[in-house]
């Protein structure tokens, strides 16, 4: 099979620099182009990686073959960029989350790339976190007994919640969601990286493993004594609490064990203030994607995981708007949060523009 030798990065912000760092560490791979609608941003990152600067994806594809595309643009641009990449003959796409602004666009990305033989991965990079992998091994080996429930905590569903839901699925063995029951608060018209989100929520997910996960989001009050961003796994013999870069393992009759996050020295760099763990995990995700394409195996961050998380998020918005249980697979393909706001179901009193 032909090797992956050329790449392009769409979006030259902080995460674009993170992707470029990861791509630059892959032997035999050249970053040919960096595109961003802000010419100065494209020029800065392109100069740093010795690439051509462009203002859009079409320009990036114009002067030669691109094997791998990293998409670090906002979710609103993902469908257009993926369609252009597929038309150009790109073989692999690594796309930032959230996947898309509607469930219809999310399914389109996954279906279109699969139909054209393009390998699509979504950057839920925490699946490469050594701490989470150690916890996954411990839990799957029965270290806290049989898992009976899980909880997730984060600032919002659409952006941060995408990671939280993906990690819950990882630790529960990637089960299929059967139903979602949710209530959301929209006290403000809140946008995170340009995407509409709720201001608080409580979401219950039933999986085909008969285990329920509950996700709570918000910023106005403390979500958990250990922090506002983490997960708790409950078993018949103990529990694991993962917050702030460490996992506390509580097993009946034993002292609490700490599993700490770790990062290799080569990735402990100052890159636009991004957490070095994210830098390393994204680099590992990109290396895994290239290896998967060249060997024909399924990548760790296969797009089906990203779509599964997106389905739960969009089902939560649908459940709150309906005021009832939503059974999956989800059969509505817009965004119920936007639909409900347009219809006056929520009446936000202010605006929030944020990164979380």
N, C-alpha and C positions, 0 to 999 in steps of 0.2 A: 504494500500500500504506500502511496506517495506520502512523503513526510510533510509536516507542517513547517513551512520556512518563512512565511511572511505574515505580519499581523498589522492591524490598525486599531487605534483607540478613538472612540467617539465620546467626547466629553472630556475637557481638560481641567476639570476642577480637582479637588483633593483626591477623590476616588479614582479619577483618571490617572493621577500620578501613582496611586497605589497599584493599579493594574499595569501601568507601564513598568514599574519596578519589578513586578512579578514576571512579566514577559521578557524583560531584559536579562533575566537570569536563566533563561532557557537556552541550552546549547543549540546553535544552528538556526535560531529564530531571529529575524530582523523586523523591527517595527518600521514599517514603510511610511505610515501616515498617522497624523493626529488631527482630529477635526473638532472644532468648537465654533458656535456662532459668534463668539467673542474672539476676533482675530488675535488680539494680544495674548489671550490665554492659550490659544492653539500654538502660537509662535513660541511662547515660553517653554511649554512641555515638549514641543517638537524639537527645539534646540537642545534640550536636555538629553534627548534620546537619539539625536541625529536622524530625525525623520522629517518628512515633508509636512508643512502646516496647511490645513484646509479649513473651510468654514462649514462643510456639511459632508454627509456620508457619500453622496454621489461623487464629489470631488476626490474623496479618499480612494474610491474605486476606479477613478478615471485613467490612471496611468500604469496599471499593471494588476497582476493577480494578488488578491488578499486571501490567505487561507483561513485565518482566525480573526474574528472581530470581537473586541471588548467594548461593551456598551455601558457607558457611565453617564449617559444623558438622563434627564428626568423621565419618569414613567410615561408621561404623555407622548414622548417621542418614540417609545420602544417599537410600536407596531410599524411605523413608517420605516424605521431603520432596519428592522429585521426583514421586512419585505424587500427592501433594496439589497440587503446582503444576500438573500436567497436568489434574487434575480441575477446577481453578480457571480454566483457560484461559490460563495464562501462555504467552507467545509465545517467550520465550528464557530459557535457564538457563545461568549461568556457574558451574561447580562446581569446588571445590578437589579436587586429587588427595590421596590415592589414590581411585580411582573408587568402590570398594566392598570389603567384606571377603571376598566370594566372587566367583568368576568368573560364577556364575549371576546374582547381583545386578548385576554390571557389565554383562552382556549385556542384562539387563532394562531398565536405565536407558537404554541406547542404543536398544534396539528400541522401547520404549514411547514415548519422545519422538519418534522418527522416525515411528512409526505415527500419532501425533496431530499431526504437523506442527510440533512444538516444536523449535526450534534449540538443541541442547545443545553446549556447549564445555567442555573440561576445562582447568584453569589450568596447563598446561605453558608458563608465560609466557616461559621462556627462548627460545622460538622468536622472540620480539621483541627479543632482545638484539642490539645492533648488532655486537658482536664476533662472535657466532655467525653472524650473517647475512653478515658479511664473509668469515668462514672458509668458509661454505657456498658463496658465490660463487667464492672462490678454488679450492676443491676441485672444484666442478662444472665449472670452466673448465680443469681439468687442471693446476692449479698445482703439485701434487705428483705428477704423472703419473697413472697408473691406480691407483685405490684397491684395495689388496689385503687390507686387514684393519683392524680397529678394536678398541679396548679402552676399557672404562669402569671407573671406580673411585668408590666411594661407601661410606657407612656401612652401609646396609642396602638390600635389594631393594625392600621394599614401599613405603616412603615416598620416601627419596632416590633409590632406584633407578628409580622411575617417571620422574623427570626425566632421569636418565642414559640410560636406554633410549630415551626419546623423542628426546634429542639425537643419539644414535647413529643412529637411523632418519632424522632430519632430514639429517645430513651424508652419509648413504649414499643419499639420494634417496627416502626413505620406502619401502623395499622391504617385501615380505611375508615374515614369518618362516615357515620351513618345518619347523624342528625345534629342540628345546632339549635339551641334555644338561647336567645340573647336579649338584653336591654341595653340601649346606648343613650348617652346624654349628648346633646348638641347645644350647649349653652353659648358657644361661640362658633362662628364660621372659621374653623381652624384649618390652616394649610401647613403641611410639613413637606419641605422641598417641592412646593407647588401642588401637592396632592391633598385633596380634601380628607379630613379625618374627624372622628368623634372627639369629644372632650373627656369622656369617661365611658366605661362599659363593663358589663359582666357577661361572660359567655360560657355556656356549658356545651361541651362536645361529647357525644357518645360515639365510641369507636366499635368496630366489629370484633374487638377483643373483649367487649363488655366492660371496658374501663372508661370512666368518665374523666375528662380533663376540664378544669375551670380556669378561665383566663380573666384577670381583672386589669383594667387600664385606667389611666388618669394621672393628673399632675397636682391636683388641688389638695390631696390628703395622702398620708402615708399608706402605701399598699401592703407592706409587710414589715415586721420589725427589723429584718436584715437589710432592707433596701427596696427600691421601687423598680428594679429590673432583675428578674431572676426566675427560677423555677424550683418547685418542691416536688419530689417524688416520694410517695408514701407506700410502704410495704407492710406485710404482716409481721415483720421482725424489726422494723426501723424505718428511717427516712433519710433522704439526701436533700440538703438545702444548698442551692447554687446561686450565689450572689457575689458581685464585686470581685470576680476573678478567682474565687476559691469555692470549693465544695466541702461542706461539712457533712460527714457521714455519721449518723447516729444509729447504732445497732444495739438492740436490747442486751444489757449485761456487759457492754464493752465501752471503753473510753471513746470519745468523739475523735474521729480520724479526719484530718484535713488533706484534701487534694488541691494543690495550688496550680494556677495557670502558669505556664512557662513559655518563654520565647527565645529562639536561638539568637545568639549575639549578632549574626549577620543582618537580622531584621530589626534590631533595636536602633532605629534611625529616626531622625526628625524629618517627617514628611507631612508638611501642612498640619501638624498637630494630630495626625491620625494615630490611634492606639497601635503600638507595634504588633500586638497580637493579631489585629485585623490585617496588617501588612503581611505578616508571615502566612496567615491562613489563606489569604487571597492568592499569594504566590503558590502555595501548595495546591490550591484549587485549579489554577491555570496549568500547572505542571501535570496534574491528574487529567485534565481535559485533553491536553495534547497526547499524553500516553494512551488515553482511551480511544481517541480517533485513530492513532497509528497502529493500535493492536486489535481494534474492533470490539473492545469490551464496553460495558456501560459505565459512564463516569459516576463518581460519588455524588456529585451535585446534579444528577440527571433532572431535566426539567419537570418530570412528573412530580417530584417532591415540591418544587416551587408552585406548581399548579394545585397540588393538594392543600398547601397552606393558603393560597389565594381563594380557593373554593370556600374554606372555612370563614375567611374574613368577609367575603361577599355574602355568604349565607347568614352571618351574624347581622349584617346591616338589613338583610331581607327579613330576618326573624323579628328584629325590633320594629320595623315598619309594619309588618303583619300583626305584631303582638301575638305570635304563636310559634310553634315548633316548625322548623324547616327540615324536611327529609331530603337526603342526598341520594343520587347526584343532583346538584343544583340545576334547575330548569329555567332560570331567568338569567339573562346575559348582559344586563346593564349594571348600574351601580345604584343599589337601593338608597344609599345615603344621599346621593345627588338627586335621585327621583323624589325622595321624601322632602328634601329641602325645597325643590321646585314646586311641590304640591302644598307646601305650608305645614307639613306634618311636624316639623321642628321650627322654632322661631328664635334663632340665635340673636343675642342682644349686642354682640360685639364681634370683632375680627381678631384672629391671632395668626401671625406668620412666624413659623418656628422651624427648628431642626429636630425637635422631638415632641 
